[in-house]
Amino acid sequence: MVEPWLRGTLTEVDAVRRQVLHALELAAEDVERWCAGLSDNEMNARPFGIAPVAFHLRHIVRSLDRLLTYAEGRALSGTQMDALGSEMASASAESVLDEVRAGLDEARRRVLMILQENYEEPRAVGRSLLPSTVGGLLVHCAEHTQRHVGQAITTAKVVMGARP
């Protein structure tokens, strides 16, 4: 299958947002392919003590929410901070996948709302108010998502390999 960035889609969107959207599309496809068939126990398994698939999937969408909040020039809410603290908690495979699907859809919507002319606007990230830009945050949305998708897939493969 051809990856989203090579399908010739989203040509009406500038190159930066297009690639972020393609990264989110690829993430959705990879999650469905490699993680949708996991049981609750497999979703929360920690082979060799590593983070479970559930963590990586929740971390993807919750990080996207936080990063896009910064890109939009807003501070994180208490709800977002609480969600950050619960990313390692066990959950059903169905609830994790539902959260990922909804979160990726919401991230796509928010990415499309960001204007190209705002890419160089400065943004402060985190409690330390570390320097970034709107464009820098968008690029990080794509690369951070792909990093954790890769970790989720690897963990899913290890867990599936342990099936009787």
Backbone as ProteinMPNN parsed JSONL, in Angstrom:
{"seq_chain_A": "MVEPWLRGTLTEVDAVRRQVLHALELAAEDVERWCAGLSDNEMNARPFGIAPVAFHLRHIVRSLDRLLTYAEGRALSGTQMDALGSEMASASAESVLDEVRAGLDEARRRVLMILQENYEEPRAVGRSLLPSTVGGLLVHCAEHTQRHVGQAITTAKVVMGARP", "coords_chain_A": {"N_chain_A": [[0.84, -1.174, 0.0], [0.501, 2.222, -0.756], [1.947, 4.909, 0.975], [0.297, 7.618, 2.726], [1.471, 10.183, 2.099], [2.359, 9.881, -0.459], [0.207, 9.649, -2.099], [-0.907, 11.727, -3.464], [-2.847, 13.336, -2.367], [-4.737, 15.885, -0.603], [-3.898, 18.222, -1.833], [-4.804, 20.793, -1.856], [-4.003, 21.931, 0.45], [-1.387, 23.645, 2.173], [2.136, 22.703, 2.075], [3.341, 22.114, 4.609], [1.215, 21.701, 6.5], [-0.057, 19.7, 5.037], [1.768, 17.553, 5.146], [1.766, 17.061, 7.888], [-0.9, 16.286, 8.23], [-0.878, 14.017, 6.59], [0.893, 12.43, 8.077], [-0.685, 11.993, 10.337], [-2.765, 10.582, 9.169], [-1.396, 8.279, 8.293], [-0.667, 7.321, 10.793], [-3.209, 6.657, 11.846], [-3.938, 4.579, 10.086], [-1.885, 2.705, 10.601], [-2.305, 2.159, 13.327], [-4.806, 0.929, 13.206], [-4.143, -1.314, 11.663], [-2.148, -2.688, 13.191], [-2.818, -2.623, 15.918], [-5.548, -2.774, 16.461], [-6.561, -5.341, 16.788], [-5.842, -6.257, 19.272], [-6.239, -7.754, 22.498], [-7.73, -6.74, 25.656], [-5.887, -7.353, 27.699], [-3.523, -7.654, 26.183], [-3.279, -5.076, 25.129], [-2.558, -3.668, 27.377], [-0.292, -4.9, 28.258], [3.084, -5.21, 29.456], [5.687, -6.037, 28.156], [8.923, -7.078, 29.005], [9.078, -4.959, 30.7], [8.592, -2.579, 29.344], [6.779, 0.34, 28.145], [3.246, 0.017, 27.739], [1.199, -0.745, 24.804], [-1.204, 0.653, 25.018], [-0.434, 2.939, 26.47], [1.247, 4.306, 24.577], [-0.572, 4.833, 22.503], [-2.559, 6.418, 23.745], [-0.894, 8.475, 24.574], [-0.102, 9.585, 22.143], [-2.473, 10.897, 21.112], [-3.171, 12.551, 23.234], [-0.892, 14.09, 23.539], [-0.89, 15.359, 21.042], [-3.146, 16.951, 21.415], [-2.211, 18.652, 23.459], [0.077, 19.843, 22.2], [-1.114, 21.126, 20.006], [-2.72, 22.902, 21.361], [-0.787, 24.621, 22.451], [0.216, 25.577, 19.977], [-1.975, 26.994, 19.124], [-1.803, 29.109, 20.773], [-2.634, 29.01, 23.393], [-2.895, 28.214, 26.922], [-2.421, 25.13, 28.727], [-5.195, 23.269, 29.987], [-6.682, 22.325, 33.168], [-7.904, 19.853, 32.847], [-6.467, 18.792, 30.68], [-3.979, 18.541, 31.889], [-4.573, 16.67, 33.896], [-5.198, 14.485, 32.258], [-2.708, 13.947, 31.186], [-1.401, 12.837, 33.372], [-2.601, 10.358, 33.539], [-1.929, 8.649, 31.5], [-0.57, 6.207, 31.596], [-2.295, 4.476, 32.827], [-4.251, 1.464, 33.06], [-6.57, 0.351, 30.574], [-9.494, -0.529, 28.66], [-9.105, -2.167, 25.511], [-10.889, -1.343, 23.558], [-11.753, 1.194, 24.511], [-9.368, 2.632, 24.422], [-8.75, 2.566, 21.679], [-11.007, 3.901, 20.686], [-10.562, 6.43, 21.806], [-8.188, 7.124, 20.472], [-9.011, 7.189, 17.769], [-10.967, 9.259, 17.819], [-9.372, 11.341, 18.822], [-7.395, 11.667, 16.82], [-9.009, 12.475, 14.697], [-9.938, 14.931, 15.717], [-7.496, 16.284, 15.969], [-6.778, 16.508, 13.261], [-8.766, 18.268, 12.37], [-8.095, 20.552, 13.853], [-5.48, 21.101, 12.946], [-6.01, 21.893, 10.345], [-7.154, 24.358, 10.823], [-5.116, 26.065, 11.419], [-3.222, 28.716, 10.143], [-1.097, 29.219, 7.334], [0.387, 31.593, 7.237], [0.948, 32.036, 9.863], [3.011, 30.441, 10.754], [5.599, 31.241, 11.604], [5.151, 32.538, 13.965], [5.97, 33.106, 17.348], [5.83, 30.71, 20.011], [5.245, 29.572, 23.33], [6.224, 26.763, 25.211], [5.149, 24.425, 27.534], [5.607, 24.343, 31.165], [7.997, 25.632, 31.607], [8.051, 27.435, 29.616], [9.324, 27.111, 27.099], [10.974, 28.02, 24.043], [9.35, 28.037, 20.872], [7.762, 27.764, 17.665], [4.708, 28.295, 15.797], [4.841, 26.776, 13.432], [6.978, 25.068, 14.108], [5.816, 23.599, 16.177], [3.796, 22.295, 14.74], [5.316, 20.625, 13.012], [6.526, 19.064, 14.958], [4.28, 17.759, 15.944], [3.802, 15.903, 13.893], [6.234, 14.359, 13.78], [6.49, 13.405, 16.412], [4.159, 11.948, 16.735], [4.581, 9.878, 14.854], [6.844, 8.669, 15.971], [5.826, 7.525, 18.349], [3.855, 5.866, 17.3], [5.439, 3.996, 16.018], [6.661, 2.84, 18.261], [4.406, 1.757, 19.505], [3.61, -0.125, 17.58], [5.832, -1.856, 17.541], [5.759, -2.843, 20.194], [3.226, -4.029, 20.113], [3.718, -6.078, 18.259], [5.576, -7.636, 19.688], [3.955, -8.437, 21.817], [1.945, -9.82, 20.437], [3.491, -11.853, 19.412], [3.887, -13.396, 21.608], [1.622, -14.825, 21.92], [-0.243, -17.82, 22.572]], "CA_chain_A": [[0.0, 0.0, 0.0], [1.243, 3.477, -0.856], [1.751, 5.751, 2.149], [-0.523, 8.804, 2.422], [2.204, 11.315, 1.519], [2.627, 9.589, -1.871], [-1.069, 9.396, -2.779], [-1.355, 12.899, -4.214], [-4.044, 13.896, -1.732], [-4.653, 17.117, 0.186], [-3.125, 19.205, -2.6], [-5.34, 22.124, -1.588], [-3.422, 22.358, 1.728], [0.044, 23.93, 2.042], [2.998, 21.53, 2.253], [3.589, 21.78, 6.014], [0.018, 21.064, 7.065], [-0.314, 18.467, 4.283], [2.597, 16.474, 5.681], [1.265, 16.736, 9.228], [-2.134, 15.517, 8.025], [-0.496, 12.694, 6.082], [1.449, 11.682, 9.212], [-1.816, 11.567, 11.172], [-3.465, 9.557, 8.394], [-0.587, 7.071, 8.384], [-0.803, 6.833, 12.17], [-4.517, 6.006, 11.966], [-3.885, 3.316, 9.357], [-1.0, 1.783, 11.317], [-2.981, 1.745, 14.57], [-5.845, -0.045, 12.84], [-3.511, -2.541, 11.166], [-1.332, -3.411, 14.154], [-3.268, -2.565, 17.314], [-6.995, -2.934, 16.623], [-6.913, -6.711, 17.138], [-5.307, -6.643, 20.583], [-7.171, -7.918, 23.62], [-7.496, -5.793, 26.754], [-4.621, -7.714, 28.352], [-2.421, -7.343, 25.272], [-3.178, -3.616, 25.023], [-1.957, -3.154, 28.605], [0.884, -5.706, 28.616], [4.366, -4.494, 29.531], [6.766, -7.009, 27.966], [10.265, -6.609, 29.362], [8.943, -3.737, 31.483], [8.418, -1.378, 28.52], [5.44, 0.944, 28.184], [2.271, -0.75, 26.961], [0.6, -0.156, 23.605], [-2.215, 1.618, 25.456], [0.242, 4.203, 26.784], [1.69, 5.002, 23.368], [-1.726, 5.319, 21.747], [-3.14, 7.565, 24.457], [0.095, 9.557, 24.566], [-0.169, 10.219, 20.825], [-3.575, 11.86, 20.95], [-3.143, 13.554, 24.296], [0.195, 15.009, 23.186], [-1.389, 16.193, 19.949], [-4.034, 17.951, 22.016], [-1.381, 19.641, 24.15], [0.899, 20.571, 21.234], [-1.963, 22.017, 19.228], [-3.132, 23.98, 22.268], [0.322, 25.582, 22.421], [0.254, 26.193, 18.646], [-3.096, 27.943, 19.078], [-1.479, 30.217, 21.65], [-3.356, 28.879, 24.657], [-2.282, 27.424, 27.995], [-3.102, 23.86, 28.982], [-6.257, 23.283, 30.999], [-6.564, 21.319, 34.219], [-8.307, 18.57, 32.266], [-5.339, 18.298, 29.9], [-2.934, 18.135, 32.835], [-5.026, 15.421, 34.504], [-5.077, 13.429, 31.245], [-1.282, 13.639, 31.096], [-1.048, 11.976, 34.495], [-3.268, 9.052, 33.499], [-1.622, 7.955, 30.249], [-0.081, 4.844, 31.861], [-3.34, 3.672, 33.466], [-4.85, 0.4, 32.249], [-7.876, 0.66, 29.988], [-9.905, -1.534, 27.684], [-8.614, -1.936, 24.152], [-11.916, -0.586, 22.85], [-11.756, 2.604, 24.923], [-8.135, 3.242, 23.924], [-8.895, 2.767, 20.235], [-11.999, 4.968, 20.492], [-9.895, 7.696, 22.112], [-7.238, 7.41, 19.397], [-9.756, 7.576, 16.562], [-11.552, 10.591, 18.042], [-8.295, 12.31, 18.987], [-6.779, 11.932, 15.525], [-9.975, 13.283, 13.941], [-9.914, 16.283, 16.271], [-6.216, 16.88, 15.604], [-6.87, 16.881, 11.844], [-9.602, 19.467, 12.299], [-7.35, 21.682, 14.411], [-4.363, 21.412, 12.05], [-6.556, 22.63, 9.206], [-7.523, 25.703, 11.262], [-3.899, 26.87, 11.545], [-2.933, 29.392, 8.88], [0.299, 29.193, 6.9], [1.063, 32.853, 7.561], [1.249, 32.063, 11.298], [4.035, 29.448, 11.085], [6.768, 31.811, 12.269], [4.769, 33.173, 15.231], [6.556, 32.418, 18.506], [4.961, 30.066, 20.986], [5.922, 29.068, 24.526], [5.822, 25.378, 25.44], [5.327, 23.844, 28.86], [5.73, 25.201, 32.35], [9.223, 26.423, 31.479], [7.834, 28.37, 28.509], [10.412, 26.909, 26.146], [10.637, 28.7, 22.791], [9.064, 27.329, 19.632], [6.905, 28.528, 16.76], [3.535, 27.539, 15.347], [5.337, 25.775, 12.48], [7.763, 24.077, 14.843], [4.876, 22.723, 16.881], [3.148, 21.437, 13.743], [6.268, 19.592, 12.604], [6.685, 18.145, 16.089], [3.075, 16.914, 15.972], [3.992, 14.802, 12.947], [7.335, 13.449, 14.126], [6.21, 12.786, 17.707], [3.13, 10.934, 16.473], [5.192, 8.73, 14.183], [7.739, 8.004, 16.928], [5.046, 6.683, 19.261], [3.212, 4.809, 16.516], [6.457, 2.959, 15.864], [6.817, 2.126, 19.536], [3.189, 0.966, 19.715], [3.655, -1.273, 16.669], [6.852, -2.789, 18.022], [5.229, -3.49, 21.381], [2.122, -4.899, 19.675], [4.317, -7.268, 17.634], [6.137, -8.451, 20.764], [2.822, -9.016, 22.553], [1.309, -10.828, 19.57], [4.42, -12.963, 19.3], [3.804, -14.204, 22.829], [0.338, -15.544, 21.943], [-0.067, -19.276, 22.507]], "C_chain_A": [[0.893, 1.248, 0.0], [0.923, 4.334, 0.369], [1.005, 7.03, 1.767], [0.225, 9.933, 1.726], [2.52, 11.124, 0.049], [1.357, 9.349, -2.684], [-1.577, 10.584, -3.581], [-2.605, 13.544, -3.649], [-3.718, 15.185, -0.977], [-3.859, 18.206, -0.523], [-3.623, 20.626, -2.395], [-4.764, 22.734, -0.302], [-1.923, 22.6, 1.524], [0.867, 22.72, 2.493], [3.21, 21.145, 3.71], [2.371, 21.09, 6.619], [-0.294, 19.753, 6.344], [0.491, 17.31, 4.869], [2.187, 16.092, 7.095], [0.001, 15.887, 9.098], [-1.843, 14.121, 7.486], [0.11, 11.832, 7.197], [0.337, 11.175, 10.12], [-2.618, 10.47, 10.476], [-2.71, 8.226, 8.455], [-0.678, 6.472, 9.786], [-2.124, 6.083, 12.341], [-4.515, 4.644, 11.28], [-3.032, 2.283, 10.088], [-1.627, 1.286, 12.615], [-4.04, 0.701, 14.25], [-5.214, -1.371, 12.428], [-2.866, -3.356, 12.279], [-1.91, -3.494, 15.562], [-4.743, -2.877, 17.508], [-7.396, -4.348, 17.037], [-6.413, -7.167, 18.497], [-6.42, -6.799, 21.611], [-6.874, -6.841, 24.663], [-6.155, -6.079, 27.427], [-3.418, -7.38, 27.475], [-2.2, -5.835, 25.146], [-2.432, -3.029, 26.217], [-0.705, -3.909, 29.046], [2.144, -4.851, 28.582], [5.518, -5.483, 29.37], [8.124, -6.363, 28.253], [10.239, -5.28, 30.121], [8.76, -2.46, 30.665], [6.981, -0.867, 28.613], [4.485, 0.154, 27.297], [1.785, 0.002, 25.721], [-0.393, 0.924, 24.01], [-1.586, 2.966, 25.791], [0.584, 4.962, 25.515], [0.51, 5.589, 22.599], [-2.379, 6.51, 22.431], [-2.186, 8.75, 24.43], [0.09, 10.297, 23.23], [-1.253, 11.286, 20.807], [-3.595, 12.913, 22.047], [-2.008, 14.549, 24.075], [-0.216, 15.92, 22.042], [-2.286, 17.301, 20.491], [-3.216, 19.049, 22.693], [-0.575, 20.485, 23.168], [0.07, 21.553, 20.414], [-2.524, 23.151, 20.081], [-2.052, 25.049, 22.319], [0.372, 26.309, 21.072], [-0.842, 27.243, 18.497], [-2.9, 29.123, 20.022], [-2.188, 30.191, 22.99], [-2.543, 28.067, 25.655], [-3.077, 26.136, 28.169], [-4.134, 24.035, 30.094], [-5.952, 22.246, 32.083], [-6.921, 19.937, 33.711], [-7.168, 17.965, 31.453], [-4.207, 17.825, 30.813], [-3.304, 16.821, 33.534], [-4.867, 14.252, 33.534], [-3.621, 13.0, 31.088], [-0.875, 12.651, 32.181], [-1.651, 10.587, 34.442], [-2.945, 8.242, 32.244], [-1.154, 6.519, 30.459], [-1.146, 3.938, 32.481], [-3.87, 2.61, 32.509], [-6.224, 0.834, 31.759], [-8.221, -0.444, 29.001], [-9.362, -1.159, 26.307], [-9.61, -1.07, 23.383], [-11.889, 0.892, 23.226], [-10.505, 3.326, 24.431], [-8.267, 3.539, 22.432], [-9.923, 3.846, 19.925], [-11.373, 6.337, 20.746], [-8.931, 8.091, 20.997], [-7.975, 7.889, 18.153], [-10.321, 8.98, 16.699], [-10.461, 11.655, 18.133], [-7.602, 12.66, 17.681], [-7.713, 12.764, 14.644], [-9.965, 14.73, 14.408], [-8.608, 16.986, 15.917], [-6.222, 17.324, 14.142], [-7.649, 18.184, 11.686], [-8.806, 20.689, 12.761], [-6.161, 22.076, 13.538], [-4.864, 22.244, 10.868], [-6.929, 24.067, 9.557], [-6.306, 26.628, 11.382], [-3.548, 27.44, 10.177], [-1.429, 29.401, 8.596], [1.033, 30.467, 7.299], [1.425, 32.982, 9.041], [2.414, 31.152, 11.694], [5.211, 30.02, 11.867], [6.429, 32.511, 13.585], [5.372, 32.396, 16.399], [5.48, 31.829, 19.422], [5.824, 29.561, 22.142], [5.35, 27.697, 24.861], [6.133, 24.969, 26.876], [5.436, 24.87, 29.966], [6.949, 26.111, 32.276], [9.15, 27.44, 30.349], [8.992, 28.33, 27.504], [10.017, 27.461, 24.778], [10.393, 27.74, 21.629], [8.298, 28.296, 18.736], [5.696, 27.67, 16.415], [3.986, 26.43, 14.394], [6.152, 24.687, 13.149], [6.879, 23.098, 15.586], [4.157, 21.796, 15.918], [4.069, 20.303, 13.317], [6.457, 18.581, 13.732], [5.456, 17.253, 16.241], [3.266, 15.693, 15.08], [5.066, 13.838, 13.415], [7.087, 12.745, 15.455], [5.16, 11.686, 17.55], [3.756, 9.695, 15.861], [6.133, 7.969, 15.109], [6.932, 7.053, 17.82], [4.243, 5.615, 18.526], [4.202, 3.665, 16.332], [6.65, 2.155, 17.134], [5.599, 1.257, 19.823], [3.2, -0.281, 18.833], [4.661, -2.308, 17.157], [6.355, -3.544, 19.244], [4.105, -4.439, 21.027], [2.673, -6.191, 19.057], [4.915, -8.199, 18.688], [5.012, -9.17, 21.504], [2.142, -10.098, 21.711], [2.196, -12.053, 19.406], [4.4, -13.882, 20.496], [2.481, -14.965, 22.915], [0.597, -17.042, 21.86], [-0.387, -19.841, 21.134]], "O_chain_A": [[1.914, 1.296, 0.686], [-0.239, 4.466, 0.753], [1.072, 7.473, 0.621], [-0.337, 10.582, 0.843], [2.905, 12.074, -0.631], [1.425, 8.897, -3.827], [-2.569, 10.467, -4.301], [-3.339, 14.222, -4.368], [-2.553, 15.512, -0.752], [-3.216, 19.027, 0.131], [-2.918, 21.576, -2.735], [-5.005, 23.903, -0.001], [-1.264, 21.858, 0.795], [0.371, 21.837, 3.192], [3.255, 19.955, 4.023], [2.493, 20.006, 7.19], [-0.746, 18.796, 6.973], [-0.039, 16.217, 5.067], [2.254, 14.919, 7.462], [-0.142, 14.877, 9.787], [-2.491, 13.153, 7.883], [-0.141, 10.628, 7.248], [0.406, 10.052, 10.619], [-3.095, 9.538, 11.124], [-3.318, 7.172, 8.646], [-0.757, 5.253, 9.941], [-2.152, 4.995, 12.917], [-5.029, 3.668, 11.828], [-3.414, 1.117, 10.182], [-1.49, 0.112, 12.959], [-4.155, -0.303, 14.953], [-5.704, -2.435, 12.806], [-3.013, -4.578, 12.316], [-1.513, -4.371, 16.329], [-5.154, -3.215, 18.618], [-8.481, -4.533, 17.59], [-6.544, -8.342, 18.842], [-7.411, -6.069, 21.592], [-5.881, -6.121, 24.557], [-5.379, -5.161, 27.692], [-2.408, -6.879, 27.969], [-1.061, -5.377, 25.066], [-1.751, -2.011, 26.087], [-0.123, -3.597, 30.085], [2.26, -3.907, 27.8], [6.246, -5.747, 30.327], [8.419, -5.257, 27.8], [11.241, -4.567, 30.181], [8.772, -1.366, 31.229], [6.09, -1.563, 29.099], [4.87, -0.323, 26.229], [1.942, 1.218, 25.609], [-0.42, 1.998, 23.408], [-2.131, 4.013, 25.442], [0.247, 6.139, 25.388], [0.585, 6.713, 22.102], [-2.715, 7.498, 21.778], [-2.614, 9.894, 24.282], [0.261, 11.516, 23.2], [-0.978, 12.451, 20.519], [-3.998, 14.051, 21.805], [-2.152, 15.729, 24.394], [0.073, 17.116, 22.062], [-2.188, 18.452, 20.067], [-3.497, 20.235, 22.52], [-0.545, 21.71, 23.287], [0.502, 22.678, 20.159], [-2.774, 24.244, 19.573], [-2.348, 26.241, 22.241], [0.551, 27.526, 21.033], [-0.655, 28.257, 17.824], [-3.729, 30.032, 20.068], [-2.328, 31.222, 23.648], [-1.627, 27.333, 25.284], [-4.251, 26.06, 27.807], [-3.961, 24.84, 31.01], [-5.071, 21.401, 31.921], [-6.3, 18.95, 34.107], [-6.926, 16.76, 31.525], [-3.557, 16.818, 30.531], [-2.447, 15.962, 33.739], [-4.455, 13.162, 33.93], [-3.337, 11.82, 30.881], [-0.093, 11.734, 31.932], [-1.258, 9.718, 35.22], [-3.62, 7.253, 31.958], [-1.33, 5.688, 29.568], [-0.91, 2.74, 32.642], [-3.931, 2.826, 31.298], [-6.94, 1.577, 32.43], [-7.351, -1.197, 28.563], [-9.187, 0.018, 25.991], [-9.214, -0.169, 22.644], [-11.993, 1.753, 22.352], [-10.571, 4.499, 24.063], [-7.935, 4.635, 21.979], [-9.732, 4.628, 18.994], [-11.617, 7.288, 20.003], [-8.864, 9.26, 20.619], [-7.592, 8.893, 17.553], [-10.172, 9.802, 15.795], [-10.609, 12.747, 17.584], [-7.258, 13.82, 17.453], [-7.26, 13.657, 13.928], [-9.983, 15.651, 13.591], [-8.619, 18.174, 15.596], [-5.724, 18.403, 13.822], [-7.236, 19.085, 10.956], [-8.847, 21.739, 12.121], [-5.863, 23.263, 13.402], [-4.202, 23.194, 10.449], [-7.011, 24.912, 8.665], [-6.462, 27.848, 11.439], [-3.574, 26.727, 9.174], [-0.608, 29.567, 9.499], [2.206, 30.406, 7.666], [2.121, 33.917, 9.434], [2.768, 31.1, 12.872], [5.766, 29.329, 12.721], [7.325, 33.025, 14.254], [5.293, 31.168, 16.436], [4.389, 32.377, 19.575], [6.978, 29.176, 21.954], [4.138, 27.492, 24.802], [7.25, 25.151, 27.359], [5.368, 26.079, 29.745], [6.941, 27.22, 32.81], [10.082, 28.218, 30.149], [9.551, 29.358, 27.12], [8.851, 27.379, 24.393], [11.125, 26.77, 21.434], [8.203, 29.49, 19.02], [5.663, 26.474, 16.704], [3.566, 25.281, 14.531], [6.033, 23.513, 12.798], [7.161, 21.901, 15.62], [3.928, 20.63, 16.239], [3.65, 19.146, 13.267], [6.538, 17.378, 13.483], [5.589, 16.094, 16.632], [2.929, 14.576, 15.472], [4.841, 12.628, 13.446], [7.451, 11.578, 15.599], [5.267, 10.623, 18.162], [3.488, 8.579, 16.305], [6.209, 6.742, 15.035], [7.324, 5.903, 18.016], [3.979, 4.554, 19.091], [3.84, 2.497, 16.474], [6.785, 0.932, 17.09], [5.737, 0.143, 20.328], [2.842, -1.368, 19.287], [4.367, -3.503, 17.18], [6.515, -4.762, 19.324], [4.028, -5.538, 21.574], [2.145, -7.274, 19.311], [4.775, -9.418, 18.59], [5.107, -10.365, 21.784], [1.805, -11.167, 22.222], [1.695, -13.171, 19.275], [4.846, -15.026, 20.411], [2.247, -15.679, 23.89], [1.521, -17.489, 21.18], [-0.286, -21.05, 20.925]]}, "name": "protein", "num_of_chains": 1, "seq": "MVEPWLRGTLTEVDAVRRQVLHALELAAEDVERWCAGLSDNEMNARPFGIAPVAFHLRHIVRSLDRLLTYAEGRALSGTQMDALGSEMASASAESVLDEVRAGLDEARRRVLMILQENYEEPRAVGRSLLPSTVGGLLVHCAEHTQRHVGQAITTAKVVMGARP"}
